[in-house]
Amino acid sequence: METLVEQGSQGSRLPRQTIDDTPNRASTGFSGSVPEEEGRLSNPVLRRLSDEDVDEVVESHREGASIDSLAHRFGVHRTTILHHLDRRGVPRPPATRKMTDRTVRQAAKRYASGESLKVVAVRFDVDAKTLAREFKRAGIKIRSRRGWHPRA
């Protein structure tokens, strides 16, 4: 493999590194596992649910357990829970609205008085995106953020 230096480049004269100089990640580490990379918080842990676990997920969900609580309880991502429920033919609950018309009006009053979207959202225990969506639905104009100017 040629480097730019060998091709006549006037760039910096760094030592040549070949493919053979780089460690083979697949061959290092315990039992052929990929070692943790520097700068990463952690390597993901893949967890498969047993048939018994999936049975318990389905039963708990039918009894009213939320997707997030099941994901936390079994140590998997919420999409894993949804996937197993879909495979078992368990219908998903309809999406529920987080705010009522009354709470949207109350939030709009606080927002109109000068509180930020984020502050109002925290006060009403919803995400700022949820509040912005509710405001848009109600025809309430969202102010631009202070110090932020949209690109022209």
C-alpha positions as CSV (number, residue, x, y, z in Angstrom):
1,M,0.0,0.0,0.0
2,E,1.5,3.3,-1.1
3,T,1.3,6.4,1.1
4,L,1.0,10.0,-0.2
5,V,4.6,10.6,0.9
6,E,5.8,7.8,-1.5
7,Q,3.7,9.3,-4.3
8,G,5.6,12.6,-4.1
9,S,3.2,14.6,-1.8
10,Q,4.8,17.5,0.1
11,G,2.7,16.7,3.2
12,S,4.1,15.8,6.6
13,R,6.6,13.0,6.8
14,L,4.9,10.5,9.1
15,P,6.0,6.9,9.4
16,R,4.3,4.6,7.0
17,Q,1.6,2.5,8.5
18,T,0.5,-0.6,6.6
19,I,-2.5,-2.9,7.1
20,D,-0.2,-5.3,9.0
21,D,0.6,-2.7,11.6
22,T,-3.0,-2.3,12.8
23,P,-4.2,-4.7,15.4
24,N,-6.8,-7.2,14.2
25,R,-9.8,-6.5,16.5
26,A,-11.5,-9.8,15.8
27,S,-8.6,-11.8,16.9
28,T,-8.0,-10.0,20.2
29,G,-9.9,-10.1,23.3
30,F,-11.3,-12.9,25.5
31,S,-12.9,-15.9,23.6
32,G,-12.7,-14.0,20.3
33,S,-14.9,-11.2,21.6
34,V,-14.3,-7.7,20.4
35,P,-12.4,-5.7,23.1
36,E,-13.9,-2.5,24.3
37,E,-12.9,0.5,22.2
38,E,-11.2,3.5,23.7
39,G,-13.6,6.4,24.1
40,R,-16.8,4.3,24.2
41,L,-18.8,4.1,27.3
42,S,-19.5,0.4,27.0
43,N,-20.0,-2.3,24.4
44,P,-23.7,-3.2,24.1
45,V,-24.9,-6.3,25.8
46,L,-27.2,-8.4,23.7
47,R,-29.7,-10.2,25.7
48,R,-32.1,-12.7,24.3
49,L,-35.4,-13.5,26.1
50,S,-36.2,-17.1,26.7
51,D,-39.6,-18.5,25.7
52,E,-40.6,-18.4,29.4
53,D,-39.5,-14.7,29.6
54,V,-41.6,-13.9,26.5
55,D,-44.5,-15.6,28.1
56,E,-44.1,-13.5,31.2
57,V,-43.8,-10.3,29.1
58,V,-47.0,-11.1,27.3
59,E,-48.9,-11.9,30.5
60,S,-47.5,-8.8,32.3
61,H,-48.4,-6.6,29.3
62,R,-52.0,-8.0,29.2
63,E,-52.2,-7.2,33.0
64,G,-51.4,-3.6,32.3
65,A,-47.6,-3.3,32.5
66,S,-46.1,-0.6,30.3
67,I,-43.6,-1.3,27.5
68,D,-41.0,0.8,29.2
69,S,-41.4,-1.0,32.6
70,L,-41.1,-4.4,30.9
71,A,-38.0,-3.3,29.0
72,H,-36.4,-2.2,32.3
73,R,-37.5,-5.3,34.1
74,F,-36.0,-7.7,31.5
75,G,-33.0,-5.6,30.7
76,V,-33.8,-5.1,27.0
77,H,-34.7,-2.2,24.7
78,R,-38.4,-1.3,24.4
79,T,-38.3,-2.3,20.7
80,T,-37.4,-5.8,21.7
81,I,-40.5,-6.0,23.9
82,L,-42.6,-4.6,21.1
83,H,-41.1,-7.1,18.7
84,H,-42.0,-10.1,20.9
85,L,-45.5,-8.8,21.5
86,D,-46.0,-8.4,17.8
87,R,-44.7,-11.9,17.1
88,R,-47.2,-13.3,19.6
89,G,-50.0,-11.3,18.0
90,V,-50.7,-9.1,21.1
91,P,-52.4,-6.0,19.9
92,R,-50.7,-2.7,20.8
93,P,-52.7,-0.3,23.0
94,P,-53.8,2.8,21.1
95,A,-51.6,5.9,21.5
96,T,-53.0,8.1,24.3
97,R,-52.8,11.8,24.4
98,K,-50.5,13.1,27.2
99,M,-52.4,16.4,27.7
100,T,-56.0,17.4,27.7
101,D,-57.4,20.5,26.1
102,R,-57.6,22.1,29.5
103,T,-53.9,21.4,30.4
104,V,-52.8,22.7,27.0
105,R,-54.7,26.0,27.7
106,Q,-53.0,26.2,31.1
107,A,-49.6,25.5,29.6
108,A,-50.3,28.1,26.8
109,K,-50.9,30.8,29.5
110,R,-47.6,30.1,31.2
111,Y,-45.9,30.1,27.8
112,A,-47.5,33.4,26.9
113,S,-46.3,34.9,30.2
114,G,-42.7,34.3,29.1
115,E,-41.8,30.9,30.4
116,S,-39.8,28.8,27.9
117,L,-41.2,25.8,26.2
118,K,-38.8,23.5,28.2
119,V,-39.8,25.0,31.5
120,V,-43.5,24.7,30.8
121,A,-43.0,21.1,29.6
122,V,-41.3,20.2,32.8
123,R,-44.0,21.8,34.9
124,F,-46.7,19.7,33.0
125,D,-44.5,16.5,33.1
126,V,-44.3,16.1,29.3
127,D,-41.5,16.3,26.8
128,A,-40.9,19.7,25.1
129,K,-41.6,18.1,21.7
130,T,-45.0,16.8,23.0
131,L,-45.8,20.3,24.2
132,A,-44.8,21.9,20.9
133,R,-47.0,19.3,19.1
134,E,-49.9,20.1,21.3
135,F,-49.4,23.9,20.8
136,K,-49.2,23.4,17.0
137,R,-52.4,21.4,17.1
138,A,-54.1,24.2,19.1
139,G,-52.8,26.9,16.8
140,I,-50.4,28.4,19.3
141,K,-47.3,29.9,17.7
142,I,-44.0,28.7,19.1
143,R,-41.4,31.5,19.7
144,S,-38.0,31.1,18.3
145,R,-35.3,30.3,20.9
146,R,-33.4,33.3,22.3
147,G,-30.0,33.7,20.7
148,W,-31.0,31.3,17.9
149,H,-31.5,32.5,14.4
150,P,-32.8,30.3,11.6
151,R,-30.5,30.0,8.6
152,A,-31.6,32.0,5.7
